[in-house]
Amino acid sequence: MTVELTHDGNLAIVTIDNPPVNVTSQAVRAALLSRIETLERDPAVAAVVLRCAGRTFIAGADATEFDAPPQAPHLPDVIAAVEASDKPWIAALHGTVLGGGLEVAMGCHIRIAAPGTRLGLPEVTLGLIPGAGGTVRLPRLVPGDLALRMIAGGKPITAQDALSAGLIDAIAGDDLLQAALTRARKATGTVPTLSRPVRPFDAGALAGIGARLVAKARGQVSVAEAVEAVTQALTAPPEDALQAERARFLRLKSSPQCAALRHVFFAERRSLSDPRAKGTAREIAEVGVVGGGTMGAGIATACLRRGFQVRMVERDAATAEAGARRVREMVEESARREGQDAAAVAVTLDRFAAGTEYAALAQADLVIEAVFEEMAVKKAVFAELEAATRPDAILATNTSYLDIDELAATLDDPSRVIGLHFFSPAHVMKLLEIVLPDAVADTVAASAAAFAKRLGKIGVFAGVCEGFIGNRIMSAYRREAEYIVEDGAWPEEVDAAMRDFGFPIGIFEMQDMAGLDIGWAMRKRRAATRDPNERYVAIADRICEAGRLGRKAGAGWYDYVEGRPVPSETVRGMIAAERARQGRTADRPADIMRRLLDAMQAEARAVLADGTARRAEDIDVVMVNGYGFPRHRGGPMFLAGQP
Ligand code: NAD
């Protein structure tokens, strides 16, 4: 780590070099403070440029200092010293200017950013709020509603948006340092951010935005605290607001939610730091996708958007055309969300082709199968793939439940086969379970891990079993949810308990959304081999027999009125009949969420014990990113370890 001081005429340049992302560790804070003091005493220096070496300006705080008591000098004091300087400080920004990095930049008198810079205060996502004046300085630079969205929403903004909002003063051309130096030469009479009045704001509109953000956070307290901190910063004297912000920050820092969010954050970053990801990865440029339904189209879109060539193979011309249309729509919709134009869409779709011939996959480096969830269909597809592809091409299946060892065994070379279990919608959901059959080659596992990273996914290794990590745990708590209903609760009461806990959606609403037919087919297939001593709840079967196959059928566990789920008298009748048939008393269970969690955690422990998951934290990553387990509770395994 160095904080270097150089000179260009009467200008000073302070360069922070603390790889990889210039976090504000104690050593950086101390060195920076010492440079500030030196510069204050130097009459030859007229203005100072503050910049960072490497790929980014300060990208945040030092995570390794999180668990220890704060060490002096504290960041608020360092920033106050910059801001109090008589000499103008010009922050030269590039990369990701996040958290403490943006707070430092706001303490400077002028901010100039390289094109492509992103700026944000993402502390809420770690269960915190900014603790070094961010909530107090930001609303003095940008309009109150944007300050609130940035601080309580946690999403960074682009340099362009930062410029139009007033957060930065200019966007540099190619040479950021020269632009900052030029600006420094002209800098006079600059006003410290804290001495500026807050930008005009509409209190009513802000209250509405705050309420929406808090509702969306489903019990994550840092969001509510962030809303309160910004509200306070807009109305209280800055010194009071700064003190209150710091107190909130320190209180949140030692909160259980902050610990849970940090746990998930680091677990996600460690999920592929695994010996099995370390082998030599094969180059993947061209990806084949077999099946252009919901998943195949989503997978193709995910690959196209990350620069891969994609060839899709379907059953016949009509399904190929339908698959291609899905891909086009998904690519267009993703581009729209990211503000890309038609030309960008055309470039992306140029790398895509759909048809019915397996010969199109002759040059594919990786083929992902996403056809119907039936072993016989998948085996037939894999036989075609074995004949059509290069012998070193990796063959992956997106199966949800089927035995990948059995599928791999049908090939001459089973070491080519791996599971790539995407989540729906596959171009949006970040999770990817990488399922490793017994025979898989190390280089295939490593290639899948590298592929997950290139797709921008959070990859987690899993072993072969029915449902792998996530679906297996979900099956366990879905079963428990049905027990709870048969024991006396209505489906909507179970869903409400899950929402109250922080899930975005309850298990019954979710099944309606996914469709009830696949589970029904699976239950019918297994009926003959079911253990007669195991409790079996037949309510879902009754619902399906009545043609209520979920949202797409207009009815499922719920009725649908104008597309919204409402509790169903018909379903209540079926439930009552099943309860009576089973001789169950209908006392509403008081501890719905406890029972669901117990079921989830018991299965999670089994998943760990038999090696399906290698680490407890991998299970948390899967449940948080694939199944809506509230992130601020850290995942089922983390929660189980809490007092
Ligand atoms: P889907 O019914 O939407 O799509 C399946 C597609 O496969 C159809 O377009 C069909 O025409 C095509 N197909 C069938 N047989 C084929 C063959 N022999 N050759 C070429 N194409 C063929 O199904 P889906 O929801 O996309 O699921 C596909 C796979 O992904 C299944 O194994 C499923 O278990 C798995 N999966 C689904 C989800 C989900 O949420 N839907 C999530 C993860 C995994």
Residues whose N, C-alpha, C, O or C-beta is under 5 A from the ligand:
A	BS01	NAD	V290 G291 G292 G293 T294 M295 G296 V313 E314 R315 T319 A370 V371 F372 E373 N398 T399 S400 F422 F423 S424
